[in-house]
Amino acid sequence: MPARRKIDVSTRLVAEWKLPPAATLGSSVRAKGILLEVRAQLPLVGRKLLNLEHGMLTLRVPEGAAHDDLQSVSATVSTTLDRIEDLPVIPREVEDILTITTTERYRWLKDGRLKSSGRRTVKLRGRARKITFHVFDPRHIEDVLDRDMVTVWREADAKTAAENRRRAAGKAALKRAQKKSRQAAPHAPGDGAAYHTLHDWEEFERDGLLR
């Protein structure tokens, strides 16, 4: 995440917009993502004027500076925020909103508990390569959060892991028992060891019956 930009106290506050809870879902990471999304809609000069302060977007300009395009910038911010609650949630925001690990996100996405609403491809700043990742419907993530499904899923995963360990231990015990059984099995008739099991063998040899 980019370093937080320090607010210049000598600047003048021109406008501010409160981010609705339905948009941020209680996440500072999500709020930062909204800031970046709104900045992307602004001209380069306007991007430097827009900041995030205490859950609000603020438009500030240096004292005495003239900015003829402030009205246009302000209008663009307002228009973008009108539909910001529908902004897809990206992976790092999902992890922060739900307080889950990357491993859990991968697992639950793979088995369908977390439902992807599509993919997004972006180019990393200063790099040639692009990355593609899943994005999520904010209402789906809100539903998972409100119903505390993370707790339910973790409990189910713990039970599954315990059952898998029990089955693995059972299979290992069965293999050990089979191995011991094979090692303890008596020799088949006709083996040389059978010589020592025949009764009165000495009498046969003494009488010459086998010569």
Summary of the structure (lengths in Angstrom):
residues: 211
radius of gyration: 35.7
end to end distance: 95.8
largest distance: 131.0
contacts: 493
relative contact order: 0.09
helix: 52%
strand: 17%
